[in-house]
Each structure stands twice: as C-alpha cells, then as structure tokens.
C-alpha cells in the first residue's frame, strides 16, 4: 500500500527532499496500518454481536473464560449444536475432493467423447464458419468434411436447413450420419435465426440454400458439383423449394441446375410443375425428390383426408409419385419404396418415408436419419 500510494506523490529524490519524502511515506504507512487495525477490530466486534455464530461463541469463551459446551447448549435455550470432530471434517473434505475429481473427469470424458463422436472418430473435420454471401448478408454454420475429400477425390455435397425458430444444431444427427459415410455436409442457421444475419425482422427469407450452394461451388474444390443435394425441415423445406424453383427455371432458360436431389421433412413436396414467370411455360420437376412424413405431423401431409397417418393412401401422395413417366400408381404409395421413372427423358426418383412421430421429432428420429441416408445414397451412390 505504501509503495503504491507514494507513486502518486511527486517528490524528487535528492538531499533536500530526502527527509520529507521519508516522512510522508512513513505517515502513509502508519495510516494504512491504522485503517487495517481498526477494520479488524470493527469486524471482530460485529462477529461478537452474532450470538449464533460458532466462531463468536468460541471467542466469547476465550474472552470470558466460559466453558464452550455451556455456551453452545445455551443457544436457543434447550437447543444443542453438535459439531463434527477434526477427523470427521477431514473425512468429509476427502469425500468432497473425490466427488469433485469424479465430476471433473466425467465432464472431460464427455467433452472428449462428444468431440470424437461428432468427428466420427477423427475421420471427419468439423469447421465452424461465418461467411458473407453475395447479397452482403452473413451465414453462420458448420461444415463436415470427410478427411479423404480433396481436389482429386471430390465428394457429394449436401446442405441441410432447419425449420422455424430453430438453429443449425437441429441437423447434427443428419450431418454426423452422412459425413461419416462420405458426404460433405453443410448445416446453417437460416436468415433471421441463430447467428445468421437479420435480413428482414419477422420475415421468412427464402434465399439461403441457393446462396450457400453458390458460395460452396465457388469456394470449395473438394465437392462434386454434379452431386449436390438439399434437405429442408418445415420452413427449411420452403427454402429448399425456392432453391429448386430457381435452378429449374434457370435450366429452362438455358442455364445450369446445380441441384440433383431434394429431401423434404415436415413439409409437403411440390405437387404441380412450376411456371416460368418470363415465358409462362410449365417447368417439369426434373429432380430426385424424397419426403420424410411424420405419421402424426401437426401441420403437413393432411391431403384430402385431413389425417397425416393416411397420407400414403392420399391422392396427393399418389400424384407426387406419378410425376414420373412410366409410374402409374393407383393403389397406396409404398412406404420407403424408391420409385424410378423418367422426366424429359432422364431417370429420376420419388419416395415417401412415413415415420413415427410428430412434426419436431423429425430432428431426433432414427427412422428419419436412416431415410436421409438411404435417399442420398441411392441418388449419389
């Protein structure tokens, strides 16, 4: 305290100022000691004012010569306070230390296991990213890259997008399951959610999947641009539809369609062809398309029956499969069967996976994860 305070006193160290300098430092030191002692005394007096404080009772016993047991027995009249002996205290401390060590070890092991599992036993590199896309907005997410992905070994690329009021972590199950099987997987926070840009508060921004595909195909040399698939849950499904419409329209106008497959979850697929706004012509849904339909979904797959559990027998599901030339389904759609047929002379797929569960459980369903793996495996090999 003396050295610290004296640094702020502007005195010259010399023959003429040596004495006052020492005097002032000494006075400061004495003042500091005075403050310390008076504070200690005051604190001790306050402690003695608390009749139920064990330390207080011991101090009083020391001061007045009372027997400690008499003082302790006097608290609350007939109430006795028992204290553990030193051996018991040491035992408790030892037990506490053991439990603390076990807890810390469990935390450490859990963190290690989570990291190992997420990286598929260190065969997949997981990268956090926050990138600026072409419209100036930034997108937050994670990229799962199998370690054998390279410019000479390009792998299929999948983009997964969550639903409303969620974030990218809701797609962890799919990202882990597919990346360990040789897919590069991107999961992102949709605009206006998670840690991505707020593009328009309260609105549904439909551009994200398309923007991320443009970003990935421009920046990553380890993805196979002929094998790009997308997945959208609930609101994410609408965003995925927007990307499909954009690329199919671009293809109809002589451009390139960068998406080869789409998988809807918790969202009805598109049942009718798109219309080119420029030409007014119909645009066939020439793409591999799958659906993961919860049997008790609260929002979707009601069809004409109003009952999502009857979706496979609905006209909506049949019309979805019958988009393929060569498939003329009249009975119920077969659950999990991948129908193959032609559109514009090329082979495409349609499949409906009806799984147990309600709308939000698509995220955590082992059936749903298995369906996603099977669908993209069948599309991209």
Phi, psi and omega in degrees: 000317181300310183295321183294311183292321184294341178295337181269358178265118185276089177236142178275138176273101180202179183298322185282334186250003186296315183295306179300327179298312180294320180298313181297317178298320180294317178299319178298317179298316179297321179296319179297318179296319179300314179299318181297313183294314181296323178295320180295317180296315180299318179296322179294320179295322178293323178296322181290340179284346181267103186288345183259006179273126184300315180299324178299315182297321180293320179296317179297321179297321179293319184289314188260355177081014179286159174280132185303319183298324178296318181295314182296321180290338182281343182295129183057035177073266186262359185282131178252142178248123182257139179239143179289148178282174185300322181296317178294321178299317180295323178296317179296318179297319179296317178297318179298319179296322179295314179297321178298316180296318179296317181298315179295322178296319178295319177299315181295313180296321179297316179297317179296315181297317180299318180294317180295319181292315181298325180268013179052053179058047174065025174260352181232134176266127181253119182245130170278142178217157172215100190243154176265127181259181193297336179272006177090353178277162177246148183237132179255141179180195178228150178237125179258115185240111173303139188292346177269003177287133180200176178297330179270350179224073183287139183243156177302149185239130181235139175243125180247135180228135183282180179263193184293143178061027179239186172217183190296336183296343177292347179253015179304316183303313180290321181296316180293315183296322183273326180293325179288349179255014171099020177250140168278123187237131176246129173238137187224159167279128177292157176305144180072011178218162179056225181251020174272172184299148169270100183275324177203104186308130177080357184257162174263111178270121188263008191265353196295312183300316179299317181294323181288328175294317178298318179296312185295317182291340178272332190249336185256124180264006183251010179251147178272107185289352175272352183228074179244127179235156180227155181220134177222131176258128176056244177303323177301332176294320177295322178295321178295320177299320180299319179294318179298314180298318180300311185285324177292323177293319178299318179295320179296334179266014176097004180267204185245137172263115186271357181251134179253339184207147176225139177235118177270143172222129182064031180200134178296146175284178176275129185261338183241151178301152174285165176241129177288116183295334181282316187256341183080003181276152176287145178243113180296150181275066184278078182199152174288130187222129177232161182224133170252108188249116176292134185296332180238038179299134183282343191241329193236174173063030180280333179054208180277348182272337184078006184237110183298335179291343179258016185301322183297337179259004183280156177296329180297313180295320180295318180294328178297313180290323183285004172296339181275130172293137181096351176248116180235081185274129177246329178274197180293150173289134181280125183299123176079000179278129180270107179277138180235136179198187185252149168223122182055036175084001178242151183277134176223172184238151170222135179206143175238122175255108175268117184245160177290149174121170179259181188308304184287344183285354174305328182294329190242014184271128175293329176295317180296319178296318179296323179295317180298317179297314182296317183297309183288331174297315181293324180287320189245353178077000000 
